[in-house]
Amino acid sequence: MKAINTNKVIVIMGVSGSGKTTIGKLLAEKTQLPFFDGDDFHSTENIKKMASGNPLTDEDRQEWLFRLNHLIQENSNLKGCVIACSSLKKAYRDILSHSASTAVKFIFLQGSYETILSRMESREHHFIPSSLLQSQFETLEIPQNAYSVSIMQTPETIVDSIYNEIFNKSEIGLIGLGVMGKSLSRNIVSKGFSLSMFNRHIPTIEENIAVNFKASYKELATTQAFDHLEKFIDSLQSPKKIVLMIPAGTATDQMIQELAPLLNPNDVIIDAGNSFYQDTNARNRDLDSKGIHFIGCGISGGEEGALHGPSLMPSGSREAYEMTAPFLTAIAAKDTEGNPCCSYIGNEGSGHFVKMVHNGIEYAEMQLLAEIYKIGSSTGKNPEAIATQLSAWKDSQVGSYLLDITIEILKEKEQNNWIIDAILDKADSKGTGNWTTVEITKEGIPATMIATALYARYLSSFKELRIEISNLYTTQNKAETTSEIDWEELRSAYELARIINHFQGFWLIEGMSKKYNWDINLSEIARIWTNGCIIRSQLMQDFVSILKEEKNLLFSKNLIPKITQMRPALASVVAKAIQAGIAVPCLSESINFWNGLTTEKSGANLIQAQRDYFGAHTFQRVDADSGQFFHHQWVK
């Protein structure tokens, strides 16, 4: 894997008189990088205005900042450079670093008003008078994403400190070198970022993991490898940015507890594990009280995604995201327009919540394909024949990553036997599917297909019981064979079930976004799910534009006629499967949910009457205003 761009663009910033030009020239000489003084790019009008003792406005600075940004963009693609520029406001720094092909490193020369005023009054032949210093301090917004160095040192000492920070320390730190951590490390390095890696040391169990991993890949030659936490921390540039790739739960809490005393205000911890969003909320609050930024970042794509580009779902403070966005967007997968499949989700643990729902949708998507496979095999078709039928779907609206790998799985053989036939039909589940189902129940949002898919996995785990019960009810239970399948009808049923599954997932996200004021952009969620993640698909690509117009997929003018046309196919497929004794829990749940959702008057009035009969729980009436509750004196 080839590094993209390791050029260094270094901006020496601070108020006038802090020594930017002196330090910039010395640093350029030491690094052999070209030097540019930002003052040389001011317009004649700006120079005259400052020389007359009048401070510049934002409008005055705009063209100047654009010129310097153009300069940075040019040099980031060449050799890199050192620029002396006041960069007083965050907005100015954002303009300067915009569209640079490499991360721009800001160095803040920090000194007191009195010290700098003394220096300004002693310097000669500079167009900025000392009378403007107060306005510069008033304009200055202390940078958080910068290396701060005191000007109360010799220029040589300052330059040595900056050089050591930028050229001897790593931009990113990563903790946890399991399968995902190793792949993500290689991805980070391939994008031109310097990296320090840490893995714990457990005698005879985990020894020299980081060192051995570094030695295994040539592209990791410039990384730094540690099993000593304090040395790892010392190897990172300030503010430090540390990615956690460790198991969710207790392990993550323990690592954060070890890290926190070693970090400084404005350092950032990024939890890229599958953490529960409420845990992320608690960690965010705790670290915020210490001045440490915390980002909960959902990550999807598995080992291959981590290596070549995952879908990333970061959340936390906007400020923390902007500090880490250059490397997060660089390592993410890219959509069809070349934009990163990474976007700021919202505050608190919203990123981990969105990833949790992603996994819930994934559960149902996988279950639907398992049911399609079971229907296909009921006709006596072998796995490869089923794969051939499914291959015809790849370029249709149901084309997806999961469909692609299903086809490959069904084709795979081991010693002339299909490997799928050798795999025990017991499906495991991890925390995210369980968590999603619990949240569905707590919030009262009927994302029923996610829950059904989870319960189908639970049922599969009772293999011995299933065998025993099946033998007891052989004749009554099922034929387990169907007549020849109408594969086009099955494809339509599958497509509608998938639309309903995604509707439920986005419905859940929208509901929680409103509850917690996350302000999640559903279209943007769909966009970052179009590549890199497990549920990427053609359907997801379509949802990007639909969700720009409607927050509810089912209100889409494009989907209404399609759904209307596909509903009979879904009902037919489910009826035939049930008649044949084939369990299709998610397909059947999709049509049951749809029938319930499209029924104007349900049977729930009887349930409410029953509740009032035995428990005096009251009910609302159709002939009264909404919100009024009544109790009937039932004749008992």
N, C-alpha and C positions, 0 to 999 in steps of 0.2 A: 504494500500500500504506500503510495507516494504522498509525501507532504505537499499541501497545496501552497501555502505561503507562510514563510517564517520571517518575513521582513518586519522590522521594528519601526513604528511611527511613535515618536516620543514628543509629547508637548510639555514644555516647561511653563507652568502657569503661576500666576500670582499677581498681586497689585503692582503698579508701577514702582520701581525702585527696589524691588525685592531681589534683583540680581538675575533675572531671567536670561538676559543676553550673555552675561559673563558665564553662567553655568551652562547654558546651551552650547556656546562655542567650545568650551572645554570638553563637554560630553561628546560633541560631534568629533572633536579631534581624537578623543580616546577610542571612540567606536568606529571611526572612519566613515561616518555617515554625513551626508550633506546637511548644512545648517541654514535655516531661514529665520530671519527676524520678522515677527508679525508686524512690527511697526512700519516696516518698509512697504507693506501692502495697503496702508491707509491711503485714502484719497486725499488730494490736496485740501479739499474742504474740511475733512476731518482734522487734519494736522493744524490748519489755521484755527479751527474752533478750539482745540485743546490748548494750543499755544496762547490763545487769548484768555485762558483760564475757565473755559466753559466745558463742562463734562459732556460726553457723547450720550445720546439716547439709544434705545434699542434700534430704532429706525436708522440712525446714523451708522450703527455697527453692522447692519444686515449685509450690505454688499461686501464689506470687508471680510466678514465671516464666510460668505460664499466663495470669495477668492481663495481664502485659506483652505476651505474644504476641497476645492478643486485641486489645490496644490497637494493636499494630503492624499486624495484619491490617486493622483498621478504617481506620487512617490511610493505609495503602498504597493503599487504594481511594479516598481523598479527595484530600488535598493532599500527603501525606507528613508527616514530622515529624522532630524531633530528640529523642532520649531519652538521659538520663544513667543508665547502669546498669552495675554492676560487671562482669557477664558473665565471671566469672573462669574458668570451665571451658568447654571446647569443647562439652560436652553442654548447658550452659546456653545457649550461643550458638545451638546447633541448635534448641533449643526456641523461643527468641525469634524466629528467622527462619522457622520452620515455616509453610508455607501462605501466606506473604506474597505478594501479587500483583506485587511488584517486589523486586529484589535488595536485601537489607539490607546496608548498608556499615558495618563496624565500624571505629572510630577508637580506637587504643590509646594512652592517655596513659602514657608510659614514664618512670619515674624511679627513683632508688635508694631503698632502705629508709630511709637516714639522712635524705635530703631530705624524703621524705614524712612520716616520723615528726616531724620538726621542724615541719612545717606543721600536722599534726594536733594537736600539743601547744599550738600558738598559737591554734587556732580555738576559738570559743565556741558554746555552745548547739547542739551536735550530739549525737545519741543514741549514735553509735558512738564508743567510747573508743579512745584510741591503743593501749591494751593489746591490741586485736584485730588490729592491723596485721600482726603476725608470722603469725597464722593466715591472713590474706588472702594474703600472699605465698606461704605454703605451699600454699594452694588454687589460686593463679593458674597457669593453663596459657597460656604465651605464645602468642598467636594467630599463625597463619601467614597466614590469609586476612584481613588487616586492614592498615590504614595506620597505621604507628607514628610517633609524634611525641614528641620530648623535651619534658618539662615545664620544662626549664631555659631557657625563653624567656618573653617577656612573653605574657600571654593574647592580646593583639591579634595578635602574630606567629603564635602557634599557630593562631588562627582563620583568619588569612589563608592559612596553609599548607594547612589542611584544605579551605578553600573552593576554592583553586586545584586541589587534588587531585581533588575531587569534581565541580566544575562546569566546570573548564577542561580536564580530561584525560579520555581515553576509557577505558571499562571493558574493551574488547576491542580487540586489534590483529589485523589480517589481512594476511598477506603472500602475494602472487601473485594477480593479477587476470586470469586466464584465464577461460574460460567458467564453470567451476564456482566460482572465487573471486568473480566478480562476482555470481553468483546468490546465493551464501551471504552475501555482504555485504549485499545487499538484504534477505535474510531476517533477519539479525541486527538490522538497524536497524528493521525492521517490528515486532520484538518489544520495542522500547523501550530497547535498549542503545545506549550511545554507542560509536562505532567510529572507529578510525584505520586507514587503508588504505595499504599500501606496495606499489609495484611497481618493479622495478629500472629503471635508466636506461641505455639503450644508444643512443648517438648515431646518429641517422637510422633506427634500427630500433625501439626502444621508448623513446619520449619522452612525458613527461607523461601516462602511461597512467592513473594514479590521479586526477589533476586533471581530465582529460577525462571519465573515468567518473563522477566526482562531479557534474560539470556536466550529465550526460545524464539524471539522474533527480532530481525534486524532493525525494523522500524522503531523498536523501543530502545535503541542504543543510547539515545540522549535522555531518556527518562531517568528519574531517581527512584530507587526502590528501598523500602524500609519495613522493618518489623518493630521499630522503636517509635512510639507515637510522638514524643516531644521532638525528636530529630525530624520526623516527617513534617510537623507543624512549622519548624524553623526553616524548612526548605521552600516554603510558599511565599509568593509575593503578597504584599498588602494592598488592599484588604484581601484576606484569604478567602478562597472559594473552594469548598470541600464537598465532594459528592459521596453520599453514603450508598453503597450497593450491598447491603447486608439484610438478613431476614427481618421482617416486620415484627413489631412487638417489643418484648423485653430486650432483645439484642440491640435494637435501635436506641431504646432509652438508655441503656448502659453506655453505649458509645457516646451519645450526646453528653451524658454526665461526665465522661472522661475528657471530652473535647472542650466543654464550656470554660473551664478554668484556664485553658491554654490559649484562648482566643481573645481578641480585642473587639471593642465596639466597631460596628460596620462590617465585621467579617460575616461570611455567609455560609450556612450549612444547607445543602440540598439533599433531601431525602428522596432518592429515586427508587425506593423499594415499594412494595405493595402495602403500604400502611393504611390503617383504617382512618378515615377522614377526621373523626373526632379526636383520635390520638394526635393527629397533625395539628388540630386546633389548639390542643393543650400544650404541645411542644412550642408552637408559635408564640403563645402567650408567655410561657416561661422564659424563652430565649429573648423575647422582646424586652422583658424587664431587665435583662442584662445588657441590652444594646446590641445583641447579636441578631442578624437577620436569619430567617428560616424559610425555606421554600419546600413545599411538598410537591414533588413532581411525579405524576403518573407517567409510566413508560410502557409502551406496548410494541411488540414486534419480535419478542423472543430473542434467542441468541443471534440469529441472522440480522434481525432489526437493529440490535444493539451495535453490531459490527458495521453494518452498511448504512444505517439511518433508521432510527425508530420514530414513532409518533410520540411526541412529548406533550404533557399536560401540566405545566407548572403553575403554582398558585402561591400566594403569600402577599406581601406588600408589593405594590407596583415598583417602588424604589428598588427592592431586592431583585425583582425580576429584571429590571433594566440593567442592573450591575452584572447579571449573569447571562443576559440575552445573547451577547455576541457568540459565546461558545455553545449555548443551547441550540440556537438556530443553525449554527454551523454543522453540528453533528446530527441534526434531525433529517428525516427523509424529506424529499421535495415533492410537491404536488405537480399537477400537469402544467402549471404556469411557472414552475421553478421556484415557488415560494416554500419556505420551510414548513413542515408539518409540526409546528410548534407555535403556540400562541399563549399569551397570558390569559388564564382562565378566570381568575377572580381572586378575592382575598381568602384568608384562612385556609381551610383544607379543601377548597372547592376542586383543586386539581386531582387530589386523591379520590374525591367523591366521583368525579367524572370518569376516572379510570376504573373505579369500582363498577359503575354502571356499564361502561364499555365491556368489562368482563362478564357482567350479567347478560348483556346482549349476545356476547360470544357463546355463553352456555346454551342459549336457545338456538343460535345459528348452528352449532355443532349437533345439537339434538335433532333438529330438523333434517340435517343431512344423514344422520344415523337412521331416521325413520324412512327417508327416501331409499337408502341402501336396503333396509329390511323389506320394504315393499318390493323392490327390485329382485331381491333374492328369493322372495316367496314364489316367484314364477319359475324357479329353477335355474335362473341365469347365474353363471359363475361371476366372481368379482370382476374379472376383466371385461366381460360382456356388459356389466353394469357401468363400468368405467367408460366404455365406448359410448353408451347412451348419454352419460353425463357430459362427455366431451363435447357433444353437440350443443350444450348449454353455455359453454365457456364465453362465447362472444355475445351472449344475449344479456338481457337485463338482470339475470340471476348470476352472471359471472362474478366470481369473487376469489380471494386468496384461499378461503376455506374450501371452496369447490375444487380449486386447482389441486390442493394437496390431497383432498379426498380421492380424486381421480388417480393421482400418483400412488397413494396408499393401496388402492384396489388393484393396481397393476403389479405391485411389488410381489416378488416370489422369493422363497427360500427353499433351495433344493427342489425346484420344480413344483412346489406347493405355494399357494397364495398365503402370504404371511398373515393376512387378516384372519384367516381361518384358524391360525394357531394362537391368536390373542384372546385371552379370557375375557368374557363379556361382563366385566365389573369395572365401572368407571369411577375414578377418584374425583374428589373436589377439594378445592382449597378455600381459603378465607373469603375471597372477594365475592364468590357466588352466594355463600351463606350470608355475608354482610348485606348484600343487595336485597336478598329476600327479607331479612329482618327489617331493613329500612322501608321496604314496600309495605310491610305490615304496620310498622309504627306510623307511617305517614298516611296510610289509607289510600295510596295510589295503586290501583290494580294492574300493576305490570305483571300479569299472571303468567306470561310465557316464561319469564325468567325463573319464577318460583317453580313452575311445572318442570322445567329442564333440570333444576336442581333436584327435585324429588324423584325424577326419572333416574338420576345417578344414584340416589339413595336406594331406590328399589333394585337397581342392577347389582348393588353390593350384596344383596341377600340371595346369592347364587344357589346355595344349598337348599334354602327354603323354596325357591322358585322351582327347582328340580323336583322336590318332593310334592309340592302342590300340583305341578304340571302332570305328574304321573297319576295323581288321584282323579284329575278331571280331563283325562285325555280325550274322551269321546265328546263331552259337552263343550270343552273349552274352545277348540279352534281347529280349523282345517289347515291353517298356515300355508295355504296355497291360494293363489288368485288366478283368474283368467289372464290372458295377455294384457299387459298394461298399455294404456293410452299415455305415452310419454309426454305428449304435448299438454294433455290435461294435467298430468302430474307436475309439469314445469310451471303451469299457471297457478296451481294450488300452492306450490313452493314459493313462488314470487309473492303471492298475496300474504302468505303466512309470514314471510320476511318483512314485508311492509308493516304488518301489524306489530311484529316484534320490535322493529325500530321505532315505530310510533310510541309504543309503551316506554321504551328506554328514554327517548327525548322528552316525553311527558313527565317522567320521574325527575329528570334533570331540571326541567323548567319549574316544576313544583318546588323543588328544594332551593333553586336559585331565588325564587320569590320569597321563600321563608327566611333565608339567611341574607338577603340583599346582596347576592353574589353578582348579579347583573351579567349572567352568562349569555354569550352570543351563540345561539344554537347552530346557526349557519357556519360559524367559525369552527365549532366543534366538529361538524360534519366534514369541513374542509381538512382539518388536521387528521381526520380518520380516513382520508382517501388514499393514503400511502403510509407505509411503514408499520401499520398496526395489523393485528390479526383479523379485524372485521372490515378491512378495506374491500371495496367492491364497486361495481358499476352503479349499483343502487345508491351507495353512499355519495358517489359523484353527483348523481341527480339531486340528492337531498340538499346539496350546498345551495343551489339556486332556489329550490322550493322554500327552504327555511329562511331565505332572505325576504321572501314575500309573506310567509305564514309561519307563525310559531307552532301551529298545529298542522302536522303533515296531512291529516285527513281533510283539511279545508282546501287543499290544493286543487285548482281547477284542472290541472293536468292529471292528477291521480284519481279524481272522482270517476271518470268514465272507465279507466282501467280497472279500478277496484270493482266497480259494478259488473264489468264483463268477466272478471276472474272469480267472483264469489261462487257461481255454480260449480266451477271446477274444484274448488277447495271443499265444498260440501260433498260433492260426488266422491272425491278421493277418500275423504274421511269415512263416509258411509260404507264404501267398498272394503276399506281396511278393517273396519269394525266388524262387518259381516263375515270377513275372512278370519277374524280372530287375531288380527295383527295390532299390537299396541302402537298407537301413534299419538302419544300424549300431547306433544306440542302442536302438531297439525290440528288435532281435535280441539285443543284449547284455543287455538287461533280463531276457528270458526265459532266456537261457543262464545268467546269474548266479542267477536264481531256481531253475532246475533244479539247479544245482550246490549252492546253499545248502540246498535241501530234500532232497538225496540223502544218506541216512545213511551209505552206503558207496560211496565214489567209486573211480575207477581210479588214485588217487595211490599205492596200494601198489605198483603195477607200476613207477611212476617211481622210487620209493625203492629197489626191488629193482635196477633198472637202475643207479642211482647206486652201489649197493653192489657190483654186478658189475664195473663198470669203474673204480671209484675207491675202493672199500672205505670208503664214507661211512657205513656201518652203517644200521640201521633199528630201529624199535620193533616189538614183537610184540603181537598181540591177546590172547595167552594169558599175558602177563607184566605186571608192574606198570608203570604209566606212569612214564617217566623212565629205564627201563632200555634200553640200546642193544646191538644184536647185529650180528655180522658172519658171513656164511655163506661157506663154502668152496665157491664155485661150480665145477662141473665145466666146464673150458674145453678 
